[in-house]
């Protein structure tokens, strides 16, 4: 047996050259039990909803003011409708996120 072939079969492997999968899973489980679990992220959500609404509003205004003629010439006026829909769907999203943040503050205070 050459040196290269002895490295391929390696220590800790069976005669077929394969590792025992059950043994490797057990070692992974014992390692994960020793580490503490990190706390889940719970950021405030209202600023994210407001930022989304602002982005849609700015995109719509830029398209309306500077690119209205181009949109009409290329039959892309529905882009303005998409910006309006994004902004308007942000309103109920903002309400949901405000409620989420209120529940978050209540959870953290107790």
DSSP file (Angstrom, degrees, kcal/mol; ACC not computed):
  #  RESIDUE AA STRUCTURE BP1 BP2  ACC     N-H-->O    O-->H-N    N-H-->O    O-->H-N    TCO  KAPPA ALPHA  PHI   PSI    X-CA   Y-CA   Z-CA
    1    1 A X              0   0    0      0, 0.0     2,-0.1     0, 0.0     0, 0.0   0.000 360.0 360.0 360.0 133.3    0.0    0.0    0.0
    2    2 A X     >  -     0   0    0      1,-0.1     4,-1.7     4,-0.0     5,-0.2  -0.336 360.0-107.2 -84.1 169.6    1.4    3.4   -0.9
    3    3 A X  H  > S+     0   0    0      1,-0.2     4,-1.3     2,-0.2     5,-0.1   0.891 118.2  52.5 -64.5 -39.9    1.4    6.4    1.3
    4    4 A X  H  > S+     0   0    0      1,-0.2     4,-1.4     2,-0.2    -1,-0.2   0.894 108.7  49.4 -64.6 -41.0   -1.4    8.2   -0.7
    5    5 A X  H  > S+     0   0    0      1,-0.2     4,-1.8     2,-0.2    -1,-0.2   0.834 107.4  54.6 -70.9 -29.8   -3.7    5.2   -0.5
    6    6 A X  H  X S+     0   0    0     -4,-1.7     4,-1.9     1,-0.2    -1,-0.2   0.820 106.8  52.1 -71.0 -28.7   -3.2    4.9    3.2
    7    7 A X  H  < S+     0   0    0     -4,-1.3    -1,-0.2     2,-0.2    -2,-0.2   0.833 106.7  54.0 -73.1 -31.6   -4.3    8.5    3.6
    8    8 A X  H  < S+     0   0    0     -4,-1.4    -2,-0.2     1,-0.2    -1,-0.2   0.940 112.3  41.4 -68.4 -46.2   -7.4    7.9    1.6
    9    9 A X  H  < S+     0   0    0     -4,-1.8    -2,-0.2     4,-0.0    -1,-0.2   0.892  97.8 171.7 -70.0 -37.7   -8.6    5.0    3.8
   10   10 A X    ><  -     0   0    0     -4,-1.9     3,-0.7    -5,-0.2     2,-0.2   0.463  37.5 -61.2  55.3 165.6   -7.5    7.0    6.9
   11   11 A X  T 3  S+     0   0    0      1,-0.2     3,-0.1    -4,-0.1    -5,-0.0  -0.495 115.1  34.9 -80.1 152.1   -8.1    6.3   10.6
   12   12 A X  T 3  S+     0   0    0      1,-0.3     8,-0.4    -2,-0.2     2,-0.3   0.518  93.1 110.4  84.5   5.9  -11.6    6.1   12.0
   13   13 A X    <   -     0   0    0     -3,-0.7    -1,-0.3    -4,-0.1     6,-0.2  -0.795  67.7-114.7-111.6 157.0  -13.1    4.5    8.8
   14   14 A X    >   -     0   0    0      4,-1.9     3,-1.6    -2,-0.3    -1,-0.1  -0.120  42.8 -87.9 -78.2-178.1  -14.4    1.0    8.4
   15   15 A X  T 3  S+     0   0    0      1,-0.3    -1,-0.1     2,-0.1    -2,-0.0   0.744 128.5  58.1 -66.1 -22.0  -12.8   -1.5    6.1
   16   16 A X  T 3  S-     0   0    0      2,-0.2    -1,-0.3    -7,-0.0     3,-0.1   0.580 116.5-114.0 -82.8  -8.9  -15.0   -0.2    3.2
   17   17 A X  S <  S+     0   0    0     -3,-1.6     2,-0.3     1,-0.3    -2,-0.1   0.512  77.7 119.7  91.2   4.8  -13.4    3.3    3.6
   18   18 A X        -     0   0    0      1,-0.0    -4,-1.9    -5,-0.0    -1,-0.3  -0.816  62.2-121.7-106.6 145.0  -16.7    4.9    4.7
   19   19 A X        -     0   0    0     -2,-0.3     2,-0.7    -6,-0.2    -6,-0.1  -0.477  33.2-103.3 -77.8 153.9  -17.3    6.7    8.0
   20   20 A X     >  -     0   0    0     -8,-0.4     4,-1.6     1,-0.2     3,-0.2  -0.697  30.4-158.1 -76.2 113.2  -20.1    5.5   10.3
   21   21 A X  H  > S+     0   0    0     -2,-0.7     4,-2.0     1,-0.2     5,-0.2   0.832  87.8  56.6 -66.8 -31.2  -22.8    8.1    9.8
   22   22 A X  H  > S+     0   0    0      1,-0.2     4,-1.9     2,-0.2    -1,-0.2   0.910 106.4  49.8 -66.3 -40.8  -24.6    7.3   13.1
   23   23 A X  H  > S+     0   0    0      1,-0.2     4,-1.7     2,-0.2    -1,-0.2   0.903 110.0  50.3 -65.1 -40.7  -21.4    8.0   15.1
   24   24 A X  H  X S+     0   0    0     -4,-1.6     4,-1.6     1,-0.2    -1,-0.2   0.873 109.2  51.7 -67.9 -35.1  -20.8   11.4   13.3
   25   25 A X  H  X S+     0   0    0     -4,-2.0     4,-2.3     1,-0.2    -1,-0.2   0.887 106.3  54.7 -67.6 -37.2  -24.4   12.5   14.0
   26   26 A X  H  X S+     0   0    0     -4,-1.9     4,-2.0     1,-0.2    -1,-0.2   0.903 107.0  49.9 -63.6 -39.7  -24.0   11.7   17.6
   27   27 A X  H  X S+     0   0    0     -4,-1.7     4,-1.5     1,-0.2    -1,-0.2   0.879 109.6  51.6 -67.5 -35.5  -21.0   13.9   17.9
   28   28 A X  H  X S+     0   0    0     -4,-1.6     4,-2.1     1,-0.2    -2,-0.2   0.899 109.1  50.8 -66.2 -39.4  -22.8   16.8   16.2
   29   29 A X  H  X S+     0   0    0     -4,-2.3     4,-1.5     1,-0.2    -2,-0.2   0.905 108.6  51.0 -64.5 -40.7  -25.7   16.5   18.6
   30   30 A X  H  X S+     0   0    0     -4,-2.0     4,-0.6     1,-0.2    -1,-0.2   0.841 110.4  50.0 -68.0 -30.9  -23.4   16.6   21.6
   31   31 A X  H >X S+     0   0    0     -4,-1.5     3,-0.9     1,-0.2     4,-0.7   0.914 109.3  50.1 -71.5 -42.4  -21.7   19.7   20.4
   32   32 A X  H 3< S+     0   0    0     -4,-2.1     3,-0.3     1,-0.2    -2,-0.2   0.779 104.3  59.3 -70.0 -24.7  -24.9   21.6   19.7
   33   33 A X  H 3< S+     0   0    0     -4,-1.5    -1,-0.2     1,-0.2    -2,-0.2   0.739 100.6  57.1 -72.7 -21.4  -26.2   20.8   23.2
   34   34 A X  H << S+     0   0    0     -3,-0.9     2,-0.3    -4,-0.6    -1,-0.2   0.740  91.8  79.9 -83.2 -23.1  -23.3   22.6   24.8
   35   35 A X  S  < S-     0   0    0     -4,-0.7     2,-0.2    -3,-0.3     0, 0.0  -0.644  83.1-119.0 -88.1 140.2  -23.7   26.0   23.1
   36   36 A X        -     0   0    0     -2,-0.3     2,-0.3     1,-0.1    -2,-0.1  -0.496  31.5-112.2 -73.1 146.8  -26.3   28.4   24.4
   37   37 A X        -     0   0    0     -2,-0.2     2,-0.1     1,-0.1    -1,-0.1  -0.618  31.6-120.8 -78.8 134.0  -29.1   29.4   22.0
   38   38 A X        -     0   0    0     -2,-0.3     2,-0.2     1,-0.1    -1,-0.1  -0.406  30.4-102.0 -72.6 152.1  -29.0   33.0   20.8
   39   39 A X        -     0   0    0      1,-0.1    -1,-0.1    -2,-0.1     2,-0.1  -0.484  41.7-108.6 -70.0 141.5  -31.9   35.2   21.5
   40   40 A X        -     0   0    0     -2,-0.2     2,-0.2     1,-0.1    -1,-0.1  -0.407  35.6-104.4 -70.5 149.6  -34.1   35.8   18.4
   41   41 A X        +     0   0    0     -2,-0.1    -1,-0.1     1,-0.1     2,-0.1  -0.531  39.0 174.8 -73.0 138.5  -34.0   39.2   16.7
   42   42 A X        +     0   0    0     -2,-0.2     3,-0.1    -3,-0.1    -1,-0.1  -0.526  12.1 174.9-142.2  69.8  -37.1   41.3   17.5
   43   43 A X        -     0   0    0      1,-0.1     2,-0.2    -2,-0.1    61,-0.0  -0.317  43.8 -88.4 -77.0 161.3  -36.4   44.7   15.9
   44   44 A X        -     0   0    0      1,-0.1     4,-0.3    60,-0.0    -1,-0.1  -0.513  38.1-162.8 -66.0 135.6  -39.0   47.5   15.9
   45   45 A X  S  > S+     0   0    0     52,-0.3     4,-2.1    -2,-0.2     3,-0.3   0.679  70.6  78.6 -99.9 -20.3  -41.1   47.1   12.7
   46   46 A X  H  > S+     0   0    0     51,-0.3     4,-2.6     1,-0.2     5,-0.2   0.911  93.0  52.4 -59.7 -43.9  -42.7   50.5   12.3
   47   47 A X  H  > S+     0   0    0      1,-0.2     4,-2.3     2,-0.2    -1,-0.2   0.865 108.6  51.7 -60.9 -32.6  -39.6   52.2   10.8
   48   48 A X  H  > S+     0   0    0     -3,-0.3     4,-2.0    -4,-0.3    -1,-0.2   0.920 111.1  46.5 -68.3 -43.0  -39.3   49.4    8.2
   49   49 A X  H  X S+     0   0    0     -4,-2.1     4,-2.1     2,-0.2    -2,-0.2   0.907 113.6  48.7 -65.4 -41.6  -43.0   49.9    7.2
   50   50 A X  H  X S+     0   0    0     -4,-2.6     4,-2.5     1,-0.2    -2,-0.2   0.907 109.5  52.6 -64.8 -41.3  -42.5   53.6    7.0
   51   51 A X  H  X S+     0   0    0     -4,-2.3     4,-2.3    -5,-0.2    -1,-0.2   0.900 108.7  50.4 -62.3 -40.5  -39.3   53.3    4.9
   52   52 A X  H  X S+     0   0    0     -4,-2.0     4,-2.2     2,-0.2    -1,-0.2   0.912 111.1  48.2 -62.7 -43.0  -41.1   51.0    2.5
   53   53 A X  H  X S+     0   0    0     -4,-2.1     4,-2.4     1,-0.2    -2,-0.2   0.902 111.7  50.0 -64.7 -40.5  -44.0   53.5    2.1
   54   54 A X  H  X S+     0   0    0     -4,-2.5     4,-2.8     2,-0.2     5,-0.2   0.903 109.1  51.8 -65.0 -40.8  -41.5   56.4    1.6
   55   55 A X  H  X S+     0   0    0     -4,-2.3     4,-2.5     2,-0.2    -2,-0.2   0.928 111.6  46.3 -62.7 -44.8  -39.6   54.4   -1.1
   56   56 A X  H  X S+     0   0    0     -4,-2.2     4,-2.4     2,-0.2    -1,-0.2   0.902 113.4  49.8 -63.8 -40.1  -42.8   53.7   -3.0
   57   57 A X  H  X S+     0   0    0     -4,-2.4     4,-2.5     2,-0.2    -2,-0.2   0.922 112.5  46.2 -65.3 -43.8  -43.9   57.3   -2.7
   58   58 A X  H  X S+     0   0    0     -4,-2.8     4,-2.7     2,-0.2     5,-0.2   0.920 112.5  50.7 -65.0 -43.2  -40.5   58.7   -3.9
   59   59 A X  H  X S+     0   0    0     -4,-2.5     4,-2.3    -5,-0.2    -2,-0.2   0.918 112.4  47.4 -61.1 -42.8  -40.4   56.2   -6.8
   60   60 A X  H  X S+     0   0    0     -4,-2.4     4,-2.5     2,-0.2    -2,-0.2   0.913 113.0  47.6 -65.2 -42.8  -43.9   57.2   -7.9
   61   61 A X  H  X S+     0   0    0     -4,-2.5     4,-2.8     2,-0.2     5,-0.3   0.907 111.9  49.8 -66.2 -40.6  -43.2   60.9   -7.7
   62   62 A X  H  X>S+     0   0    0     -4,-2.7     4,-2.4     1,-0.2     5,-0.8   0.931 113.8  45.8 -63.4 -44.6  -39.9   60.6   -9.6
   63   63 A X  H  X5S+     0   0    0     -4,-2.3     4,-1.1    -5,-0.2     8,-0.2   0.913 115.6  46.7 -63.7 -41.4  -41.6   58.6  -12.3
   64   64 A X  H  <5S+     0   0    0     -4,-2.5     4,-0.4    -5,-0.2    -2,-0.2   0.914 120.3  36.3 -68.5 -43.1  -44.6   61.0  -12.5
   65   65 A X  H  <5S+     0   0    0     -4,-2.8    -2,-0.2    -5,-0.2    -3,-0.2   0.931 132.2  21.2 -78.5 -46.5  -42.5   64.2  -12.5
   66   66 A X  H  <5S+     0   0    0     -4,-2.4    -3,-0.2    -5,-0.3     4,-0.2   0.745 131.1  32.2 -99.8 -24.9  -39.5   63.3  -14.6
   67   67 A X  S  X<S+     0   0    0     -4,-1.1     4,-2.7    -5,-0.8     5,-0.2   0.201  76.8 111.1-122.2  15.8  -40.5   60.2  -16.7
   68   68 A X  H  > S+     0   0    0     -4,-0.4     4,-2.2     1,-0.2     5,-0.2   0.918  83.7  46.7 -59.8 -45.0  -44.2   60.7  -17.4
   69   69 A X  H  > S+     0   0    0      1,-0.2     4,-2.5     2,-0.2    -1,-0.2   0.903 113.3  49.1 -64.2 -41.2  -43.7   61.3  -21.2
   70   70 A X  H  > S+     0   0    0      2,-0.2     4,-2.0     1,-0.2    -1,-0.2   0.906 110.2  51.6 -64.3 -41.0  -41.3   58.3  -21.5
   71   71 A X  H  <>S+     0   0    0     -4,-2.7     5,-3.4    -8,-0.2     6,-0.4   0.913 112.6  45.4 -62.0 -42.9  -43.8   56.1  -19.6
   72   72 A X  H ><5S+     0   0    0     -4,-2.2     3,-0.9     3,-0.2    -2,-0.2   0.896 112.0  51.7 -67.7 -39.5  -46.6   57.2  -22.0
   73   73 A X  H 3<5S+     0   0    0     -4,-2.5    -1,-0.2     1,-0.2    -2,-0.2   0.832 117.2  38.4 -67.2 -32.1  -44.4   56.8  -25.1
   74   74 A X  T 3<5S-     0   0    0     -4,-2.0    -1,-0.2    -5,-0.2    -2,-0.2   0.220 112.6-114.7-104.0  13.6  -43.4   53.2  -24.1
   75   75 A X  T < 5S+     0   0    0     -3,-0.9    -3,-0.2    -4,-0.2     3,-0.1   0.916  77.7 126.8  54.9  49.4  -46.8   52.2  -22.7
   76   76 A X    > < +     0   0    0     -5,-3.4     3,-1.8    -6,-0.1     4,-0.3  -0.037  17.8 122.3-122.5  28.4  -45.5   51.8  -19.2
   77   77 A X  T >>  +     0   0    0     -6,-0.4     3,-1.2     1,-0.3     4,-0.8   0.705  61.4  76.5 -67.1 -16.9  -48.0   54.0  -17.3
   78   78 A X  H 3> S+     0   0    0      1,-0.2     4,-2.1     2,-0.2    -1,-0.3   0.697  77.8  74.9 -66.7 -16.1  -48.9   51.0  -15.2
   79   79 A X  H <> S+     0   0    0     -3,-1.8     4,-2.0     1,-0.2    -1,-0.2   0.871  92.9  52.8 -62.1 -35.1  -45.7   51.6  -13.3
   80   80 A X  H <> S+     0   0    0     -3,-1.2     4,-2.3    -4,-0.3    -1,-0.2   0.893 107.4  51.4 -65.2 -38.9  -47.3   54.6  -11.6
   81   81 A X  H  X S+     0   0    0     -4,-0.8     4,-2.7     2,-0.2    -2,-0.2   0.876 107.9  52.5 -64.2 -37.0  -50.2   52.3  -10.6
   82   82 A X  H  X S+     0   0    0     -4,-2.1     4,-2.5     2,-0.2    -2,-0.2   0.909 109.6  48.5 -65.7 -41.6  -47.7   49.9   -9.1
   83   83 A X  H  X S+     0   0    0     -4,-2.0     4,-2.1     2,-0.2    -2,-0.2   0.905 112.3  48.8 -64.3 -40.9  -46.1   52.7   -7.0
   84   84 A X  H  X S+     0   0    0     -4,-2.3     4,-2.9     2,-0.2     5,-0.2   0.923 111.6  49.2 -64.5 -43.4  -49.5   53.8   -5.8
   85   85 A X  H  X S+     0   0    0     -4,-2.7     4,-2.7     1,-0.2     5,-0.2   0.903 109.6  52.1 -63.2 -40.6  -50.5   50.3   -4.9
   86   86 A X  H  X S+     0   0    0     -4,-2.5     4,-0.7     2,-0.2    -1,-0.2   0.907 113.0  44.6 -61.5 -41.9  -47.2   49.8   -3.0
   87   87 A X  H >X S+     0   0    0     -4,-2.1     4,-0.6     2,-0.2     3,-0.6   0.938 115.1  47.0 -67.3 -46.4  -47.8   53.0   -1.0
   88   88 A X  H >X S+     0   0    0     -4,-2.9     3,-0.9     1,-0.3     4,-0.7   0.850 109.4  53.3 -68.2 -33.7  -51.4   52.2   -0.3
   89   89 A X  H 3X S+     0   0    0     -4,-2.7     4,-1.2     1,-0.2    -1,-0.3   0.707  99.7  65.4 -71.9 -17.5  -50.7   48.6    0.8
   90   90 A X  H <X S+     0   0    0     -4,-0.7     4,-2.6    -3,-0.6    -1,-0.2   0.746  88.7  68.5 -72.0 -23.0  -48.2   50.1    3.2
   91   91 A X  H <X S+     0   0    0     -3,-0.9     4,-1.8    -4,-0.6    -2,-0.2   0.966 105.6  36.7 -64.9 -53.6  -51.0   51.8    5.1
   92   92 A X  H  X S+     0   0    0     -4,-0.7     4,-2.4     1,-0.2    -1,-0.2   0.863 116.2  56.3 -66.5 -30.5  -52.5   48.5    6.5
   93   93 A X  H  X S+     0   0    0     -4,-1.2     4,-2.5     1,-0.2    -2,-0.2   0.899 105.3  51.1 -62.9 -39.4  -49.0   47.1    6.8
   94   94 A X  H  X S+     0   0    0     -4,-2.6     4,-2.2     2,-0.2    -1,-0.2   0.895 109.0  51.1 -63.8 -39.9  -48.1   50.1    9.0
   95   95 A X  H  X S+     0   0    0     -4,-1.8     4,-1.9     2,-0.2    -2,-0.2   0.917 111.1  47.8 -63.5 -42.7  -51.1   49.4   11.2
   96   96 A X  H  X S+     0   0    0     -4,-2.4     4,-2.3     1,-0.2    -2,-0.2   0.912 112.7  48.5 -64.3 -42.1  -50.1   45.8   11.6
   97   97 A X  H  X S+     0   0    0     -4,-2.5     4,-2.5     2,-0.2   -52,-0.3   0.849 107.9  54.6 -69.3 -33.2  -46.5   46.7   12.4
   98   98 A X  H  X S+     0   0    0     -4,-2.2     4,-1.9     2,-0.2    -1,-0.2   0.906 110.2  46.8 -64.1 -40.6  -47.7   49.3   15.0
   99   99 A X  H  X S+     0   0    0     -4,-1.9     4,-2.3     2,-0.2    -2,-0.2   0.900 110.9  52.5 -66.4 -40.1  -49.7   46.7   16.7
  100  100 A X  H  X S+     0   0    0     -4,-2.3     4,-2.2     1,-0.2    -2,-0.2   0.917 109.7  48.4 -60.3 -44.0  -46.7   44.3   16.6
  101  101 A X  H  X S+     0   0    0     -4,-2.5     4,-2.5     2,-0.2    -1,-0.2   0.865 108.9  53.2 -67.2 -35.0  -44.5   46.9   18.2
  102  102 A X  H  X S+     0   0    0     -4,-1.9     4,-2.0     2,-0.2    -1,-0.2   0.922 111.3  46.0 -64.4 -42.6  -47.0   47.6   20.9
  103  103 A X  H  X S+     0   0    0     -4,-2.3     4,-2.5     2,-0.2    -2,-0.2   0.871 110.7  54.3 -65.6 -36.2  -47.1   43.8   21.7
  104  104 A X  H  X S+     0   0    0     -4,-2.2     4,-2.2     2,-0.2    -2,-0.2   0.923 108.5  47.8 -63.4 -45.2  -43.3   43.7   21.6
  105  105 A X  H  X S+     0   0    0     -4,-2.5     4,-1.7     1,-0.2    -2,-0.2   0.899 112.0  50.5 -63.2 -39.6  -43.1   46.6   24.2
  106  106 A X  H  X S+     0   0    0     -4,-2.0     4,-1.2     1,-0.2    -2,-0.2   0.904 110.2  49.9 -64.6 -41.5  -45.6   44.8   26.4
  107  107 A X  H  < S+     0   0    0     -4,-2.5    -2,-0.2     1,-0.2    -1,-0.2   0.905 112.3  47.1 -62.8 -41.9  -43.7   41.5   26.2
  108  108 A X  H  < S+     0   0    0     -4,-2.2    -1,-0.2     1,-0.2    -2,-0.2   0.787 108.3  54.8 -73.5 -26.7  -40.4   43.2   27.1
  109  109 A X  H  <        0   0    0     -4,-1.7    -1,-0.2     1,-0.2    -2,-0.2   0.783 360.0 360.0 -78.4 -25.1  -41.9   45.1   30.0
  110  110 A X     <        0   0    0     -4,-1.2    -1,-0.2    -3,-0.2    -2,-0.2   0.469 360.0 360.0 -95.5 360.0  -43.2   42.0   31.8
